Amino acid sequence: MPDRAQHSLEIVPQHPIPAQLVADIQSKLAYVDEMILTAHVSGESQLIRLGLNQQPDAARRAALEEKVHRVVASMVKGAIAPKVQVLEDYLDRPVPYREDPLPALQVQGEVSREADGIYALGPLVAWLIEDFEKRLLDLAASFGAAPYRFPALIPARYLERVNYFRAFPHSLTFATHLRTDLEAIDHFAQQATCRPDGSLDIPSGDFAAIQALLSPAVCYHLYFSLADQSLADGRLTATAVGDCFRYEAINLNSLERMWNFTMREVIFVGQKDFVLENRELARQRMQPILEELGLAYRVESANDPFFIGEFRRQAAYQSAFQLKYEIRALLPYNQDTLAVGSYNYHQDFFGRHLNISLPDGSPAHTGCVAFGLERLAYAFLAQYGPQPGDWPTTLREAFDER
């Protein structure tokens, strides 16, 4: 993403930043202040560099520094380096492409940026996503997963019930509408305009109270549909695809980080052993699929992007109980990796908070296997490029026969 920063600020953190927290802290700095356009944390020199949209005066600079120090302190004090468990490692699988595929895809008309984190995709990328999803549907079918369809909207009262507002407040996207009032509607129709930055210039009082948000995950809808019920058969396997929305501020760049993205999930609800055994079986069944795609990747333990108030405790808990494993695909152009999917176990969290019970009255355990379809396509294109002739044989032949 182009650097739009006109001014810079360097801050020496008051607490040393461990190497394993550099990326997490850098991502959270996006939410510190609206002045921040870029953020970089150097773990080696222990220096934080912020790109700003204006030159702060002394008071604003002091406020910025205080907020940065607060974020760092909250995340590093008492933090323990997690033991990363690697289940699969194919990062050294040879791949032919080394460039960022986004510029070429934009030139080809395959990707069109509409706004930060909002992209339209052309026929080639759309075909790739469709092909990948067919493979994931085969995975779901191997478990006899029942198909579901879920809305993009999710009621606020549901997210409150599972403590989402505390864990991920920074990523929420709110849905509202004009008040059912003639004056408010007429005022909007006559006066609404967009500011130069693209934001809507309208008094906030014209909007109705927020009752719904855009859904951050697919599996939540299944759990909410089971709330306050006993699982008659003691287990359930489901699959669904849906639009997900997670706002990531200045981190919204290219197809790596999208505000609106698509996720295909296979979801397990039942006893602990049922969920864990199927999560592991799903990982084993995905291995030959990823091999056929020729993907260079690694499966390793990870944590969700909790906000600063919850990060240290929740990340440590997830790590200790091995609740989350990510499929991290290689991005050769920057020698980094990108999470394209995950294998998740929630223990009985949703069972307890939503009162989903098993026939014996105990709370149900849940887990899911989830894939970000745009991310998966982007990682593949980063490894094999935007020309189908350079793709692995299986995909190349399927594309030619489309």
N, C-alpha and C positions, 0 to 999 in steps of 0.2 A: 504494500500500500504506500502511495507517495507520502513523504513527510511534509505535512502542511504546517508544521510548527514554525512560528516566527521568532520565538524567544525560548530560552532554555534556563533550567535551574538544576544545579547539582546539590545533592544532599548526601552527607555521610551518615548512615544509620547509627543510632545510638546502641544498637545491639547487633552483634555479628550475625550475618545471614548464612545459615548452613547451605551447602550446595544443593541438597535435596529440596530446599524451599525456594530457590531462586525463581523458578518458573511460576510457582503458585503466587508468590508475592508480586511478581511483575504483572501477572494477570489481574490481581486485586487492585493495583494502583490505578487501573482504568476507572475505578469508581470513587476515587478520592475527591476529585473536584472537576467541575465543568471546564476549567481552564486547560486541563491536561489533554493534549492531542497525541502524545507518544510517551511511553515509559520504558526505560531499560534499566535492569538491575545487573550490575557486574559483580558476580560472586567473588572473583579473584581480587579486584581492587576495592571491594566493599563500597561501591559508589552507586547512587541512584541518580539517573539523568532523566529529567522530565522535559518534554517539549511542550510549550505553552502557546495559547492563542493570543496572549497579550503579556506585556511586561508588568508583573505585579509590583505594587508599592510595598513599603516595608511591612505594613500591617497584614496585607494579603500574603506576602511571602512567609511571614511568621505563622500564619494560619495554615498555609500549605505544608510547611515543614512539620508542624504539630500533628496534622492528620497523617502524614506519611509515617512519622515516628510511631503513632498510635497503631497503624496497620502492622508495621514490622513487629512491634512489641507483642501485639496480640497473637501473632502467628509463630514467633520464634521462642518466646519465653516458656521454658519447660518442655519444648518440643523434643521428641526422641526420634532419631533417624529410623525409619521403618526398614525392616528387612524385606527387600524386594524379592518375591518369589517368581521365578521364570518357569513357565510350564512348556512353552515352545519357543524356539529361537531360530528363525529363518531370515534374519536380517542380512545375512551374507549371500542370500540367493541372488545370482547375477541378473541384473536388469539392464536394458540397453539405453535408457533415456536419462539425461542429467540436467535438463532445463526445467524451469518453472513452466508448466503447461498453460497457465492462465493467459499470458499475452497471445500465444498462438491460437488458443481457443476463441479469444475475443476477435482476433483478425478473421478467423474462419466463420464468425457469426454463431459460434456454438455456446458462447456465454455472453450475456448482456447484463451489465450492472445497472440496476434501477436505483439503488440507494445503498448506503452502508448495510451490508448483511442481507441484501435482497437482490437475488439474481434470477434471470430467466435463462433457461437452458434449451439449446438447440437439438436437432434430430440425433446427432451422434452421441451426445452425452445422455440424452433421454433413452436411446436404445441401450446404452451400457447399463443404466440404472434398471431398465426393464429386465435385461438379461440377468443381472445380479439378483434381482428380486425373485425371478423364477427359481433360481437356485435356493434361495432362502425359503420359498414356498415348498420346495421339495424337502428341505430340512423340517419344516413344520409338519408336513404330511407324514414324515417318518415317525412322528410322535402321535399321529392321529389328532392333531390340534384342531379344535373347532374354530371356524372363521368368525371374526367379529368386525364391526364397523363402529367407529367412535367419532364424536364431533370434535371440531377444533376448539370449541369453547368448553370451559370447565367452570362450574360454580365456585365462587369464592369460599363458601362455607365448607366445601369438600377439602380444599387445600388447607384451610385453617385446621381442620380436624386431624391432619397428618403433620402438623407443625412445619408446613412448607414455608410459611412467611418468616419463620426464624432461621431456617436452614439456608434458603436461597432467595432472599428478598431482592438481591441485586439483579437477578435475571428475569424477574417477572415482567409480563406484558399484559396490560390491562385493556379490557374491552368496555366500551360504554356507548352511549347514543345521546342524541339531543333530548332534553326534557320534553315530555308530552305537554307542551305549552305553546300556544299559537305564537306568542310574542317571541319566544326563544327560537322557534323553527323559522319564523319569518325573518328574524334578525340574521340568522345564519345564512339563509338563502340569498339575502340581499347584500350582506357585508363580508362574507367569508372570503379570505384571501390567504395566500401562502407568503411567508416571509422569505427573504433571500436565502436563508439556510434550509428552506423546504418545510419548516414547521408551520402548522396551521395557526393563523392569527384570529383567535376567537376567545371571548371571555370564558373562563372555566365554569362560571356559573350557569352557562347554557347547557352544560352536560348533566346527564342524570347520574345518580349515585351508582357506583361500580358494584355490580352483582356477579360478574363473570370475568374470567381472564382467559387468555389464549393458552391452550394446554401445553405444559412443559414436557410431558411424557405420555406415551401410549398406554402403558400398563396401568396407570392410575385409574383410568376409566373402568377397567375390568374390576379392580379392587373395590371401587365405589359402587359398582353394580351389585356386588356381593355383600355390601355392608349390612350389618345387623341381621345376618342370616346364618343358618347352619348349612354347611356344604353336604348336600344329601349323599353324594357318592364318596365323600371323603377326599376327592381329588378332582382337579380340573386342569386341562391343558388347552390353551387358546393361542390364536395368532391374529395379528391385526397390523395394518400399516396406517400411519397418520401423520399429519402435519404437526410439528412440534415448534415451540417458540421459546427461545432463551436469549435475552438481550445481553450482549457482551461488550457494549460501549466501543471504545477504540480497538478492542480485540477483534471486531468484525472485519476481517480482511480475507478476500478471495473465498473460495469454496471450503477453506479450512474451518472458518467460523462464520456461520450464517445465523441470522436472526430467525428466519423461517426455514426449517429443514424437514426432511422426511425420514421417518424411522419405521423399520419393520421389526416386530418383536414376536418371539415365541415365549409364552408366559405359563408358569407352573404354579399351581396352588394346591396345597395338601399338607401331608406330614413332612417333617424335616427330611427324612431319608428320601422320600419321593422327590422333593425339590432338588436336593443336592445331587442325587444320582442322575437325574435328568439334565441338570446343568452340566455335569461332567460329560454325560453322553453327547450332549449338543456340541461341546467343545471337540470331542473326538470325531464327530461326524462332519464338523466344519473343516477339519484339517485337510482332508483330500480335496475339498471344494476350493480352498485357498491355494492349495498346491496346483490344481488344474488351472487356476487363474494366473499362476506364476508370481504370486504376490510375495514380496519380501516383507516380513513382518515378525513381530515377537508378541507372545502372550505373557503378560506380567501382572502382578498384583498392583492395585491402584486405589485411589479414593475419589469420591465425588467432589465437585468444586464448591464445597460449603463456604458460606460467607465468613468473614473474619471472626465474628463472635462465636461461631460453632466449629470453625475449621480444626483447631488443634485437637479438641476432644473427639470429634466425629471421625476425623481422618485416622487418628490413632486407633480408634475402635474398629474401623473397617479393616485396617491393616492387621490388627491382632487376630481377628477372626476370619481373615481371608474372605471377605464378603464380596469383593469386586476384583475381577480380572479384565484387563483391557487388551484388545487386539490393536497393537500399535504398528501401523504400516510405515515403511521407510519413505521419506521424501528426499530423494537423492540430491536435488538442487540446493538444499541447505543442510544436508546431513543431519536432519532431525527426524522425528517420527510424529505420526498423527493417529490419534485414537479413532478407529473406524467402526469399532464394535465393542461390546462388553458382555461378560458373563456375570450375572448379579444374583446375590442371595440376600434377602432382606430379613432373614430369621422370621420371627413372628410379629414384626413391627406393625405391618398393616392388619394382621389378624387381631392384634390387641387394640389398636387405635380405631379400627373400623368395626370391631366386633364380628369378625368373620370366624365362625367356629367349625370345628370338625365334629363328626357324629358323637365323639366322647365328651364334647363340651370344651375341649382345649382350643386355644387360638390357632388358626391355620398359619402355616409358613408359606412364604411366597418367594419367587425368583423369576428372572427373565433373561433371555438372550436377546440383545438389541443391536441393530446395525443402522448407522447413519448412512443412507443410500448415496447422498451427494458426496459425502466424505470418502466413501468407498470408491466411487467413480473417480474422484479427484486424485486419490492416492494411486490408483491404477494408472491414470494418465500421467502422473508424475514419474512413474516407473517405466511406462511403455510409450508415452507420447501420444499425440492426437491423430496419428496416421494409422488406420486399421492394418495396413500391410506390415507394421512392425509389432503387432500384437501376437500373443501365443496362439498356436495353431487352432485350438478349440474355439476361441473367441473370434479369430479372424475368419474362419470358415462359417461360423454362425452369422457373422455380420454380412458376409458375402451372399448368404442364402436368405437374408431377411425379406 
